[in-house]
Amino acid sequence: MKHFQSPTRRRFLSWAALGLGWVTQACQPSPRSTPKKTSTGEIELTVMIGAQEIPTWKPVIEQWEAQQSQIRINIIEGPTATNLVEDLYTSAFLLGESPYDLIFMDIVWVPKFAAAGWLLDLSDRLSEADLTDFLKADVAGGRYEGGLYRLPARTDAGMLFYRKDLLAAAGYQPPETTLELLKIAQDLQVQKKVRWGYLWQGRQYEGLPAMFVEVLAGYGGFWINPETQDVGLDRPEALNALRFLAETIAAGIAPSGVTTYQEEETRRMFQNGDALFLRNWPYVWPLANAADSPVRGNIAIKPMVHAPGFASAGCLGGWGWGIAKSTRHPEAAWQAVQHLCSSLAQKQIALSYGYLPTRRSLYQDTEILQKYPFFPSMLTVLESAVLRPPIAQYAQASDILQRYLSAALSKRMSPDQALKSAANETRRLLGKKT
Ligand code: GLC
């Protein structure tokens, strides 16, 4: 692997003018001037990966490069938030001459990238039998209008982490409902057992709708029905879901700064022992149980809380590999994708980083089970996971929801007004009557 480079150029594009989003500041490597064959004749494939995920993939790639001498992978470091990485890929594809051969893709990018014609259809390269080991929802997340555009390398689901030592000492069972969570959190805060009751991701970025969609499902609501394109954001269930989150801030259960937190801010505070409950993805587990973690051995993980009378739902996240249609090396890229989604690669990243595999067989792997005894229970969570709407306009729909949730949570708008505006703007986006 070539040492990964920092982005080298800055470009400013108005996506609004192109009808594709918002103004973004894009950092791109030089386009097609990047050498595609190294001086030793190896094929070099380029991919951009969010900065925090580079340590995960670097060793996998290096090991694969050591096993064969034809293909090298050049990693370009992207920003940490998924939507910012998506913006950079989008700008590269829109400008043409994209330098990327491989795309490391969040599940929510697939419909947009596929609809835009930026991805190679992989369906002819795989038989149904090749796909049987993969979890169905993750494969479905890679499909668009009959094509398969992404092979899943790791899955994700929003989970509730909690301090089992503090709950046990206070005689509480882990909460099932949002009401129980509020009550237990407040009680332990009043008793000064813990500083914060509940942490979640409230910043205006993709993590906000990912978190909100599971609270919404837990209140019996929905965002956009992908079949009918109905919008559910101005229904009472959505208002109740937003009020629950606002209540955690108003009651001092979550710090007011939660409206600026991404996953890592919340993970660090929880790991420092500053919070009782945390909504996050399973990657938190090995970090919070690391030798130097103050909460090592004292945490547990369970499905998300929900409103009384409803069912729990974690948001289905996850990442996978696709191939840019513009690549000059589709065969080499396909070899890379196969390796990066193989059992071997998935086992390696699961053991080192706690990422959930997309291959069912790995949920029976003894080494994985020894390290993560809770993994099989994750399969149940994944089966009932809630999707963010798999529609081509997802990035814009997400942007609308992010803006209005953020306005309500930071008290710039009332929850009712924010959700009405979000619903109407979303309907306009989808060409529905408001
Ligand atoms: C995780 C999920 C991804 C989601 C992102 C939001 O990386 O896997 O699907 O979009 O978090 O921050």
Residues whose N, C-alpha, C, O or C-beta is under 5 A from the ligand:
A	BS01	GLC	T82 D106 I107 D156 E206 G207 A210 L316 G317 G318
